[in-house]
């Protein structure tokens, strides 16, 4: 998962959704003027309960605008708004919240306060609204690159209030991180799988026959495969250049998006454990099962074309994140990272090329060759799995070694 490497590199650091929110006039008036960003994130106060109520009131006063209207804004404006929109996505118009039903819940740290409220959407659905507050002084002391903080004027913020609104929104399910991948059973299973693959590679086996078949199909369709590799390399370069041209205001938004994504898949918890096997199994699951098998291979089954479109958009966006945040680490570090990218991107591009082989076979031999075309697509999976298995261990060692 080369984005794991990106965030680790920067720290050594979804689509927009259905709309973008700005404070609009409505029947609900905030208790005091909202912050400059136009939403509840950043509001401060000495009384955490009163501040939470105020944050909900301001949150109810935000409205969504169509995504099409985002095109009228410049990139810097969108990037400046995005972190707050991620922390306080606007509710459906007409949502009501019972402020008197406020309940304080356990928070994940002593310097945070968490409150929940009963809410009802316009459709009549009952929801829970959650407000997360951060101690201003602690946020100022602990701020790190790529992590939201109250700003450079920490002393002025502390004087304005002891608490700051960090997040407001409907409560999300509390099952992130794929906890079943974080245990010792998954790590030992992955170790056993790696050992089995090594044993099958050193002697005649079904795995070696499958790899040989994939190699034959690549040779047969070398122009499709090489063309696919070169085309996606160009997409990655174009994405990097486009990202490098984004304004500096986009850095924080991109870092927050990446960090939230990695937290959702469990990569952050795995890295924090310092366990190489645990980190490797999380990386392999995300790279092979989710990205390769589900997204790329699944879309390639539809005669190849959707895989090219999906992969093109995805790799352009990921390369743009690299371009915006930049790369560092010296020559040795860049070479190590380049090897990782070569392993993982080659696996992804190969499966997409498998969709191209399927399409080329149908174009040349017609529908009777559909079965042969699918066998060629399937033959790319063993190579992709092997490359990503090596990449998962390599990336896990790199990241754990570079950790604190």
N, C-alpha and C positions, 0 to 999 in steps of 0.2 A: 504494500500500500504506500505508494510513493508520496501521498499527501501526509502520511504520518511522518515520513522523513522531512517533508517540507516544514511542518509545524515545529518539529524538534530542531531543525536547522535555524529557523527564525528565532526560536526562544533561546537558543544557545548563543518559539511561537506555536441551497434549495432555491430554488427559484425564489423570486420576490414574493410569491404567494399570490393571492387574488387581488391585492391592491396595496396602496401606500397611504399611510394615515397622516393627516395634518389636523391641527386643532381648528375646529369650525364652530360657528355659533350654534347653539341649541337651547333647548328649554332648561337644561341643567347647567347651572353656573358654578364654576369652581370656587372654592373658598378663598383663593387668592390667585393672582395671575399665574399662568403656567410658565414653565421655564422657556428659554429662548428656542429650544428644539421643538416646542409645540406639544409636548406630551408629558406624562407623569414622571418619566425617568429623569432623575436629577433633582426633583423636589426635595427640600430639606426641612427639618424641624427638630425641636428638642423632645417633643412628646411623640413616641413611636406610634401609639394608637391613633392619635389625631392625624398624624402624618399618613398613616395607612388609609384612613377614611378619606382624606383629601386626595390621595393618589387615585383611589377608586373613582371619586367624583370627576377628576380631570380625565381619567381613562374613559369614562362614559361619554365625555364630551368630545372625544376624537371620532372622526369619521373616515371611512375608506373612500378613496377615489379610484376609478378604473385604472388598470395597469397600463392601458393605452396612453393615459395622461402622463405617465412617467417619461415617455418619449419627448415631452416638451421641456424636461428638466435637463440641465447639464450633469455630467458624470460626477463632478465634485459635490453638487447639491444632493444627489441621490446617495452618494457614499456617506455624506455627513448625517443624513437622516436614517440610513439603514440600521446602525447599531441600536438606536432607540426603538425602531420599529420591530426589531427582533426581540427586544426586551419587553415591549408593550404593544403587541399587535392589536389593532382596534377591534372592539366588539361589534357584532351585528347591530345595526341601528334599531333602537327600541329595547335593547337589553336593560333589565332592571336588576339592581343589587340591593339587598337588605343590609344597610350599614349597621343596624342595631344587632345583627346576627354575627358580628365579628367574633372570631375565635383565634386565640394565639396557639400556634402549633410548634412542635419542636423544630428547631433550625439545625442546619448541618455544621454550625460553628457558633462560638460564643459571641462573635462580633456581628451576628445577623439576627434579625427578627423576622418571623414568618406568620402572616395572618391570612385566614380564609373567611370567605363570605358566601352566603347562599345567593344564587343568582338564577334568573329565568330569562331565556332567550325569546325573541318574538314568536318563534315556533312553539313556545310552551315547554321547551326542554329545560329541565333543572340542571344547573351547572354549579361548579365551585370556582370562585374567583380567588386567586392567590396573589398576595403582595409580599415581596421580599425586600427588606430594608438592610442596609449596610452601615456599619459604624463608620463615620466619615474619617476619623483619625486613623483607624485600622486600614481603611482603603487607601489612604494617602501613604501610609508606611509600607504597605505590601504590594503596591502597584508594580507590575512588571511589563516588559514589552509584549504587546499583543493582548493585554488584559485591560478591560475597561476600568478607568479610574476617574475620580471626580475632576481631574484636570490639573493643570500646573499650579494653580493657586490654591494649594492645599490648606494653607493657613487661613486664607479668607473663607474657604468652605467650612473649616472647623468652627470659625466664629459664627457662621450663619446658622448652624444647627448641628446637633450631635448625630443625627441619622439622615440617610440619603436613600431615596427610592431607587432600587436596582432593577426590579422586575414587577410587572403587573400583567395579569392575564388569566385565562381559564387554566385550571390546574390540569397538568398533563399526567398521563399514566406514569407511575413510579417504577417502571421496569426497564430502564435503559441499561445499556452496557452488556447485554447478553450474559447474565451472571452464570449460566451453565457452561460458558466457555472459560470462565475465570478460575475454575477449580483445578485441583491436582489431577482429577480423573481425566479431564480433557488434555492436560499437558502430557500425562503419561501415555494416553492413547495416541497423541500426535508423535511422541517419541517412538512408539511402537510402529506407527505407520511409516515414519521415516526409515527406521531400520528395515522394515519389510521391503520398501522400495529399493534400498541399497542392495539387499540380498537378491532381488529379482533382476537388478541391472547387471550383476556380475556373472550370471549364468543364463543359459537359454530359458526363456519364460514367456508367458503371454504378454507381459509388459514390453519386453524387447521386440516381440513380433508386432505389437501395436505401434511402437515407435518406428519400426522399419516401414510399416504401411504408411504412416504419416509422412515419412521422408520421401517415399516413392511418389505420393500424391503431390507433395510440394515440388518435386522435380518435374512432374508432368505439367504442373501449372505454375512454373517458376515466374512467368511474366505477370500473372495475376498477383502472386505473392509479393514479388519485388515491387510491383507498382503500388500495391496496397501499403507496404512498408514505407516507401518513399513519399506517398501521398500523406500518410498520417504523420511522418516526420515533418513534412512541410506545415501541417496543421499545428503541430506542437510549436514549431518555430514562430508561426504567425501569432499564435496565442500568447507566447512569451513576449513578443514585440508589442502586441496590443496591451498587455498588462503593464509592461514597462512604461507605456505612455499614459497610464492612468494617474490622476492627481494623487498627492500624498494623503489626502483625506480618505482615500479608499483603503489604505493599509489596515486601519483598525477594523473596518467592516469585514474585510476579507479574513483577517486573523480570527475574528469572532465567529464567522461562519464556519471556518475550518475547525476551530476548537470545539464548537457545538457538535459538528458532525462526528469528530473523533470521540467525543464523550458518549455520543449516542451508540456507537458501535463497540464501545468498551476499550478502545485503544489507550485512552488516557489512564484508566485504572490499571491496565496491564503494564504500561510503561512505568507507572509509579511503583509497581511491585518490585521492579528490578529483576524479575524472573525471566530469563531468556526463553524458556519453553512456553511459558504462559503468553508472552508477547508474540512469539512466533505463531502459535495456534490461532490467536485472534487475527493476526495479519493474514494468514493463509485462508482462514474462513471468509474474511471480507474480500480478499482478492480473487479467490477461486470460486467459492460457492455463490457469493452475492454478485460480484462484478462479472466474472468470466462465464460461469455456468448459467446464472439466472438472466443477466441483462444481455451480454454480448451473444452467447450461444443461443439463448432463447429467442432473441430477435433475428439472429442469422437463420433460424429454422424457417422463417417467412421469406424464403428465396433470397436471402442475403442482403437485400437493399436496406431494410430497417437497421441492420447492424452497422452499416456504414454511416447512416445518418445519426444514429444514437452515439456511436463512438466519436464521430467528428465533433459534435457539439460538446460532448463530455471532455474530450482531451483538449479542445480549444480552451474551455473554461478553466480546467486544471492548470494548463500551461500559463494562462493569463494570471492565475494566482501566483505562480512562480515569478512571473515578470514583475508583478506589482510589489511583492515582498523582497525580491532579490535573492541572490545566493551568496554564500560566504563560506568560510571554513578553510581557506587556503587551498593550494594546489592539490595536496594529498587528499583533503576532504572532498574536494570537487570530483576527483577521480573516483573515489570510493562511491560517491553518490551517483556518478555517471554510470558506473557498473550496475548499481541497483536499478536505475531507470532503464538501462538496456535490457536487463533480465525481465522485468515486469512488463514493460511496454512491448517487448517482443512477443510475450505470451498473449497479451491482449490483441495485438495487431494480427497475430497468426490466426486466432479464432475468427476475427472479422474476415481475414483472407479466406478462411474456410467457407464463409458465406459466398465470397466471390467465386471460389472453385465450384460450389453448388450451382450458382447462376451460369457460369461458363459451360458447365457440363450440360445443363438444360438447353442453353442456346445452341450448342453444337450438336447434341444428339436427340433433343426433344424430350417430351414427357416420359417415354419409356425408360429413360436413363435417370429418372428421379431417385430411385433407390441407390444407384451408384453415386449420385451427387450427394445424397445425405451421408453415405459411408465416408466420402471424402471430408465432409464437414466434421463428422464424428472423429475422424482420425487426427484432427488437430488438438483434441482435448488431452490426450496423454502427454503430448509435448508441452502444452500450456500448464498442465498440472505439475509436471516435473520442473519447469522453469520457475513457477511460482513457489514450489516447495523449497527450492534452493534459495530463491529470493526472500522468502519468509524468514528462514534461519539467518541469512546474511543481514537482512534489515534489522532483525531483533538484536543480533550481536552488536551491530553498529550503534543502535539507539540506546541499548542498555549501557554499553561502554561509554557513550557520550553523556549519560544521565548524571544527575548530581551525586 
